[in-house]
Amino acid sequence: MGIHKFFMSMNDLERIIRCPGRFKFEEHNVAAHSWKVSQYAMFFATIEESDGATVNWKSLYEKTINHDFAEIFIGDIKTPVKHASPELKLMLSHVEEKMMEKFILDEIPTEFQPIFFDRMKEGKDETIEGRLLELADKLDQVYEAFAELQRGNTDVEFLKMYENALKKILHIPLEKSVSYFKEVMLQDIIAEESVIDIKSITLKILEN
């Protein structure tokens, strides 16, 4: 038992490709995704904090950088599959949780195990940090899908990814962050030149 195995597992995250099985102009791996999510969350946490909210930065960073670690056990399962039914989503979460528990017991030094059990649990919850994680995670889906649509990737999976992630962001209860995304960032996104008409798609979603 030793932290060595935990550190070596970082290499596994680099080899897990997001949205597997689809043609992509640009590949993204889970390790890079986690880093980007932490950056997005840091920015929006700054917005929330500047508006008077209290942010637990330690909790925020732990949630964001670890939120997909369990994918080393089952890989990146496509969102439509994960959400095919509440029962399936619950089963997958249970499998991830149990495999994560076993990994901690087998590989993390005993004196640090209670910390890791807390650190590696599901991070999306009703706290401001959990909501920031949700926003940041969906934002990376928006950017990954946008990059493919912008280049002319006609795979309907990326259109669905863009639409679903955008809709979820707009309903996350973080008023200041969502307003900034909608009024500033989204305007920059639709102003970009794109092979596929992202502007029309986006405006249609905003109207609903």
N, C-alpha and C positions, 0 to 999 in steps of 0.2 A: 504494500500500500504506500502511495506517495503522490504528491502533487504532480509528479512527472507525467503521469498518464493524462491528467486533466489538461496540462499544457500541450501535450502531443495531440490531443483531440482538436485543437484549434486548426490543425492542418486538414482535418476531416471537413470542417465547416467551409474551408476554401474550395473543396472539391465537390460540394453539393450545389448543383446548378438550380437556380430558381426557374419556375415555370417549365419543367422538363417536358421534352417530347414535342415542343413547338418550334417552328422556324423562328429564329431571332437574328436581327442584324447585330445585336450586342448581347453577349452572355453576362449574367450577373450571378454571383455566388452568395451563399448565406452569410459568410463572414463579412463581406463588403456591405451587404444589406444592413447588418446589425450596426456597423460603424456609421452608415448614413443615417439610420434611424436615430442614433444618439445625437447626431448633429442637428437634425430637424427638431428633435425634442428640446435640445438646448436653446435653439432660437425661439421657439414658441413659449418655452418656460420663461424666457426673458421678457416676452410680451406680457404674459400673465403676471409676472412679478412686478413689472413696471406699472401695472394697473392695480396693484395693491394685494395681489394674491401671495400666499405663503407657499413656497416651493421647497420640498425636501430634496435638495440636489443629489445627495448621496443615494436616496431611494430611486430618484429618476434615472441616474446613470446605471445603477444596478439593474433596473427593470429593462432599460433599452438595450444594453450590450448583451444581456443574457436571454432576451425574450425568445429567441429561436434556437438556443443551444441544444434543446432536446431533439432537434432535427438530425443530429448525428446518429440517432437511433433508428428513425423511420424515414428520413429524407424529407424533401419538400413535397408535400401532397398538395395538389392543385386546390385552390379555394373552392371551386364549384363542387369538388368531391367532398372536401371537409364539411361543407354546408348542405350536402345532399339531403340530410335528415338530422334532426336533433339527436337521435339515437347514435348515429355514426359519429357525429362530432364529439359526443360525450365519450364514446368508446375510444376514439383516437386520443382524446385528452387523458383518459385513464391510462392508456398504454404508455404515453409519454411520461406521465407522472410516475408510474411504477418503475419504468426503466431509468428515469432520472434518480429516483430514490436508491435503486440498486447501485447505480454508478457512484453516487456519493458515498454510500456505505463501503463500497469496494475500493475506491480510489482516493478519496479525500481523507487526510489525516484526522484521526478521531477528535482531536481537540477543536477542529474547525468545522466539523460536520453540522452542528446546530446552525451556524452562520450560513452555510451553503444551502441547507434545507430552506431557509427563509429567502435567501438570495436568488435561488433558482426556481422558485414557485411561479405560477402564472402571474404575470404582471399587469394584465389589463383588468382593472377594477374601477370602482367608483371614486377613488382618490384622484386628486388633480394630476398626480404623477401617472396613474394608470390611464387616465384620459389623454394625457399628452403622448403616452406610448401609442395608444390607439390612433391618434391623429398622425403621428410620425410614421407609423407602419403603413397606413393607408396612403400617405403622401408619397412614400417610395413606390407604391404600386402605381400611383398616378404618373410619376416621372418615368418609370420603366415602360409603362404602356404608351405614354406620350412619345417617348423616343422611338418606339417601333412604328406608331401611326405616322409620326412626322416623316419617317423615311419611306413610307408607303407600304408597310407590312399590312396586308389585307386579311390576315388571320383574325377571325371574329373573336377569338379568345382575348386579344388585346383591347378590342373595342369594349367588350364586356368588362374587362379589368378596369379600364379607364372610367367607364360609367359607374360601376358599382363602388369603386373606391371614392370617386368624387361625391356620390350621393351620401356615403357614410360620413365623410368628412363634414359635409354641410349640416349634419344632424348631431355632431358631437357637442355636448354641453360645455364648450369653452368659447364663450361669446367673443372675446377680444381676438383670440387666435383665429377662429373661423372667419371673423369679419376681415382680418388682415389677409388671410389666404384668399378670400373671395374678392375683396376690393383691390388688392395689390398684386399678389402673386398670380392669380388666375388671369388677370388682365394681361400680364406679361406672357403667360403661356399661350393664350389665344392670339396674341399679336405676332407670335413666331410664324415664319413661313413653314408650310406643311403640305405634303403631298395629299394627305387625307384632310378633309375639311374639319379640323378640330374645333374651330370657332362655332360652327353651326351645331355640332354635337354638344358642346359645352353650354351654349346659350339655351338649347332645348332642355337640358337638365336643370338649369337655373330657373327656368320658367315654371317647372313643375313643383 
